[in-house]
Amino acid sequence: MKFLNLLHSIKSQASFLVLQAYGRKAGLDLHRSQIRPFAWQMVRGTYEKEIIEEMLKCLPVGGVFLDIGANIGYVTVMAARRCGAGGRVYSFEPNPVLFPTLLKNAKRHSCVTAFNKAAGRTAGELPFYIGDTTDSGSFARDFVKLCTYHKLTETVVSICPAEVILEEMEVTHVDVVKLDVEGFEHEALAGLGAFLNPARMGYLFIEINPRAQRASGHSTGGLLAFVAEKGYRIFGIESPWKDKEILAEDYRQFEEDIGDGYTTIQCRGN
């Protein structure tokens, strides 16, 4: 058994080194916790390709992009390449395990500023839960426990409203927001403050995970209603809701269609 474990460890190490080599060639550092199929897709530029292409269509050269829940910064890098040196990308990642890798990727692009904080409703600190075999974390302990892991780590992370950061950076308009925060969506959106309106924020791309919502004491329908009340029209990006507007009467069916999976919505301010 010890020999088999050692062999598995050697294979895992070799696989990671190969991935790192390919990643750096593609201009992207990876972290060991990255799920291998997803990591290969990142290296090849095919990870969530359809969703990211939609984001980049909405991001002008010289534009402003907000990456909330940036992980290692794959989307951050894609946005930085799109908006160029004349644009700005602000990335938030509270996970202390992943942030050093995000910072490495951010430093390759002069337009990126990365924050080792969660974007939330108010400034402060909160317990954050990380599974040792996952590449993400959550403020919802019960959600992380649903993931595959051997050990659950609790740490304390800093939180700051994104509105505060944007004002400090003298930003007046944000073109695109990507939000992937595993159940912390209501808090992150509330922290956008006055920016969360179509006149100051053009598009939001929000990953929807009903299980994470429930573990956080929220609902998918409540999240969609909150965004709609701010003046945004909501559209699906992936089948079976691709290019379809999601209205209030559709919320229940939309959540049923997601089931135990996840999807991303596009919120349009025009």
DAGITA-V376401 format. One line per field, one symbol per residue. psi: psi as a letter, one per 20 degrees, with the letter a starting at -180 (. if undefined). A space follows every 10 residues. Layout:
BEGIN
psi->???
END
This chain:
BEGIN
psi->ghgggggggg gggggghggg ghghhjkpqr qhippgghgh hghikjplgg ghhgghhioq pjappoooli cikghggghg hghahiappp ppoioihhgh gghghhiioi ippqpmqqoa gqqbqqqppp pijrkraqio ghghiirorh pppprpqqqp phhgghhhjk phppgpppon jlijgggggh iicihmqhhi ogqpopppnh ghghhjjaqg hhgghgghhi jqqpqqhqqj jpjpporhii gghghhhhcj brrpqpopj.
END
